[in-house]
Amino acid sequence: MSTVATQIDGDEPASAPLRGLAQQPSKLFPSLFRSLATDERLTILEVGSALPETVDFFSRYKCRIHFVDLFAEPLMQNLHRVSGPEEMRQEFEKLLKFPDGTKLDICLLWDFLCYLDDAALRAFNNALRPYVSRRTRVHGYGIHHLAIRLENKQYGILEEDTLSVRKRRVKQPKTHPHTQVEMREMLSCFDFERGLLLPDGKLELLLKARNNIENG
């Protein structure tokens, strides 16, 4: 299990800017932060590794970031070997084992959901549910149609409107892209707030907790 929890108290010195990184603009990412005060403590889930530019970006906030590199977990190469939905949920619960009382403000899922088959997507949703409150918001990517080919990319954060992109070092899991209608049915914790079609055929997505989620 590759989990790292990083505590950041804000106003920490920024590191030197990274050079040579590919960049991707984002029109939706900034809205994650518009309703958040920079002096409030945030709890964040990042399903990738702790990239330096991402840690540097969040140095302006008081926050606790849970880096859980789900892309690198053996489970992602062996979804077909899990015997059923209950075992699948238990596997994700082991990976998403946060301290009691944890409620996530922001979930950075990138294109992780596109690598989960139907059973795994439901299991991930159910494992995440205890950590979701009505203020939880999600940023991620989907696909506009099922013929879109996903590249093995890793995302980081340079600025609110600019993401970094590099080739992911771990083997790319098998893709299981879903339509937005399918994702909405299987992600019962969340509603789709906004979506934006990108030139490469992917959808940039913002999700918010559904109204039936308890406050926390």
C-alpha positions as CSV (number, residue, x, y, z in Angstrom):
1,M,0.0,0.0,0.0
2,S,1.5,3.3,-1.1
3,T,-0.1,5.9,1.1
4,V,1.5,9.2,2.2
5,A,-0.2,11.8,4.4
6,T,1.3,15.3,4.2
7,Q,0.5,18.0,6.6
8,I,0.9,21.5,5.3
9,D,0.3,24.6,7.4
10,G,0.2,27.3,4.7
11,D,2.6,30.1,3.9
12,E,5.5,27.6,3.5
13,P,8.3,28.7,1.2
14,A,7.8,27.7,-2.4
15,S,10.3,25.5,-4.1
16,A,12.0,26.4,-7.3
17,P,9.8,26.1,-10.3
18,L,10.0,22.8,-12.3
19,R,11.2,23.3,-15.8
20,G,10.4,21.2,-18.9
21,L,7.1,19.8,-17.6
22,A,4.2,19.6,-20.1
23,Q,1.3,21.8,-19.1
24,Q,-2.4,21.5,-19.6
25,P,-4.8,24.4,-19.0
26,S,-7.9,23.8,-16.9
27,K,-11.1,25.9,-16.9
28,L,-12.8,23.9,-14.2
29,F,-10.1,23.2,-11.7
30,P,-10.1,26.8,-10.2
31,S,-13.8,26.5,-9.2
32,L,-12.7,23.8,-6.6
33,F,-11.2,26.6,-4.5
34,R,-13.5,29.6,-5.0
35,S,-15.7,28.7,-2.1
36,L,-12.8,27.8,0.2
37,A,-11.0,30.3,2.5
38,T,-7.2,30.0,2.5
39,D,-7.2,30.0,6.3
40,E,-9.5,27.0,6.7
41,R,-8.0,23.5,7.1
42,L,-8.6,21.3,4.1
43,T,-8.5,17.5,3.8
44,I,-7.6,16.3,0.4
45,L,-7.4,12.9,-1.3
46,E,-4.9,12.6,-4.3
47,V,-5.1,9.2,-6.0
48,G,-1.6,9.6,-7.4
49,S,1.9,10.0,-6.0
50,A,3.2,13.1,-4.1
51,L,4.5,15.2,-7.0
52,P,6.6,18.2,-5.9
53,E,4.6,20.7,-7.8
54,T,1.4,19.5,-6.2
55,V,2.9,19.7,-2.7
56,D,4.2,23.2,-3.6
57,F,0.8,24.3,-4.9
58,F,-0.9,23.3,-1.6
59,S,1.7,25.1,0.5
60,R,-0.5,28.2,0.2
61,Y,-3.3,26.3,2.1
62,K,-3.5,24.8,5.5
63,C,-4.3,21.2,4.6
64,R,-3.7,17.5,5.1
65,I,-3.2,15.6,1.8
66,H,-3.6,11.9,1.6
67,F,-1.6,10.7,-1.3
68,V,-2.8,7.2,-2.2
69,D,-1.2,6.1,-5.5
70,L,-4.0,3.8,-6.6
71,F,-2.5,3.5,-10.1
72,A,0.5,1.7,-8.7
73,E,-1.5,-0.7,-6.5
74,P,-1.4,-4.4,-7.6
75,L,-5.2,-4.5,-7.4
76,M,-5.4,-2.3,-10.5
77,Q,-3.6,-5.0,-12.6
78,N,-5.7,-7.8,-11.1
79,L,-9.3,-6.5,-11.0
80,H,-10.4,-9.6,-12.9
81,R,-9.1,-11.9,-10.1
82,V,-11.3,-10.4,-7.4
83,S,-14.2,-12.8,-6.7
84,G,-17.1,-10.5,-6.1
85,P,-18.4,-7.0,-5.2
86,E,-17.9,-7.5,-1.4
87,E,-14.3,-8.5,-1.7
88,M,-13.7,-5.7,-4.2
89,R,-15.2,-3.2,-1.6
90,Q,-12.9,-4.6,1.1
91,E,-9.9,-4.2,-1.1
92,F,-10.6,-0.6,-1.7
93,E,-11.4,-0.1,2.0
94,K,-7.9,-1.3,2.8
95,L,-6.4,1.3,0.5
96,L,-8.6,4.1,1.7
97,K,-8.1,3.6,5.4
98,F,-8.1,7.1,6.8
99,P,-8.3,8.2,10.5
100,D,-11.7,8.0,12.1
101,G,-13.7,11.1,11.5
102,T,-11.9,12.0,8.3
103,K,-14.1,14.0,5.9
104,L,-12.7,14.9,2.5
105,D,-13.1,18.4,1.1
106,I,-11.4,17.7,-2.3
107,C,-10.8,14.5,-4.1
108,L,-8.4,14.6,-7.0
109,L,-9.2,11.5,-9.1
110,W,-7.7,12.5,-12.4
111,D,-8.6,9.7,-14.9
112,F,-8.6,6.9,-12.3
113,L,-12.3,6.1,-12.8
114,C,-11.6,5.2,-16.4
115,Y,-9.6,2.2,-15.2
116,L,-12.4,0.7,-13.1
117,D,-14.8,-1.8,-14.4
118,D,-18.5,-1.6,-13.3
119,A,-18.0,-3.7,-10.1
120,A,-14.8,-1.8,-9.2
121,L,-16.4,1.6,-9.8
122,R,-19.3,0.7,-7.4
123,A,-16.9,-0.7,-4.9
124,F,-14.7,2.4,-4.9
125,N,-17.7,4.5,-4.4
126,N,-18.8,2.5,-1.4
127,A,-15.4,2.5,0.1
128,L,-15.1,6.2,-0.3
129,R,-18.6,7.0,1.1
130,P,-17.6,7.2,4.9
131,Y,-15.3,10.0,4.1
132,V,-17.7,12.1,2.0
133,S,-19.6,15.0,3.4
134,R,-21.9,17.5,1.7
135,R,-19.0,19.8,1.0
136,T,-16.9,17.2,-0.7
137,R,-16.0,18.0,-4.4
138,V,-14.2,16.0,-7.0
139,H,-12.1,16.8,-10.0
140,G,-11.4,14.1,-12.6
141,Y,-11.5,13.1,-16.3
142,G,-13.9,10.9,-18.2
143,I,-14.3,10.3,-21.9
144,H,-16.7,11.7,-24.5
145,H,-17.2,8.4,-26.3
146,L,-15.9,4.9,-25.8
147,A,-13.5,5.0,-28.8
148,I,-11.2,7.5,-27.0
149,R,-7.8,6.1,-26.2
150,L,-6.4,7.0,-22.8
151,E,-2.7,7.7,-22.5
152,N,-0.7,6.7,-19.5
153,K,-0.4,10.2,-18.0
154,Q,0.3,11.5,-14.6
155,Y,-1.2,14.8,-13.5
156,G,0.0,17.4,-11.0
157,I,-0.9,21.0,-10.1
158,L,1.2,24.0,-11.1
159,E,-1.5,26.7,-10.6
160,E,-5.2,26.8,-10.1
161,D,-5.7,26.9,-13.9
162,T,-2.6,24.9,-15.0
163,L,-1.9,21.2,-14.5
164,S,1.4,19.4,-15.2
165,V,1.4,16.3,-17.3
166,R,4.1,13.6,-17.5
167,K,4.3,10.0,-18.5
168,R,3.3,7.7,-15.7
169,R,6.1,5.4,-14.7
170,V,4.0,2.4,-13.7
171,K,2.4,0.0,-16.1
172,Q,-0.9,1.3,-17.5
173,P,-3.9,-0.7,-16.1
174,K,-6.5,-2.0,-18.5
175,T,-9.0,0.7,-19.3
176,H,-12.7,0.5,-18.6
177,P,-14.1,3.8,-19.9
178,H,-17.7,4.7,-19.0
179,T,-20.2,7.1,-20.4
180,Q,-21.3,10.0,-18.1
181,V,-24.7,8.3,-17.6
182,E,-23.1,5.1,-16.5
183,M,-20.7,6.9,-14.1
184,R,-23.6,8.8,-12.5
185,E,-25.5,5.6,-11.9
186,M,-22.5,3.8,-10.3
187,L,-21.1,6.8,-8.4
188,S,-24.0,7.1,-6.0
189,C,-22.1,9.5,-3.7
190,F,-21.8,12.2,-6.3
191,D,-23.7,14.3,-8.8
192,F,-22.1,15.8,-11.9
193,E,-21.7,19.5,-11.4
194,R,-20.0,20.6,-14.6
195,G,-18.3,19.0,-17.6
196,L,-16.1,20.3,-20.3
197,L,-15.2,18.6,-23.6
198,L,-11.5,18.8,-24.3
199,P,-9.8,18.8,-27.7
200,D,-8.4,15.2,-27.2
201,G,-11.9,13.9,-26.6
202,K,-11.7,13.6,-22.8
203,L,-14.2,15.2,-20.5
204,E,-13.0,17.4,-17.6
205,L,-15.4,16.8,-14.8
206,L,-16.4,18.4,-11.5
207,L,-18.5,16.4,-9.1
208,K,-20.2,17.3,-5.8
209,A,-21.6,15.2,-3.0
210,R,-25.3,14.3,-3.4
211,N,-27.9,15.9,-1.1
212,N,-28.5,12.5,0.6
213,I,-25.0,12.5,2.0
214,E,-24.9,13.3,5.7
215,N,-23.1,16.4,6.8
216,G,-19.7,15.9,8.4
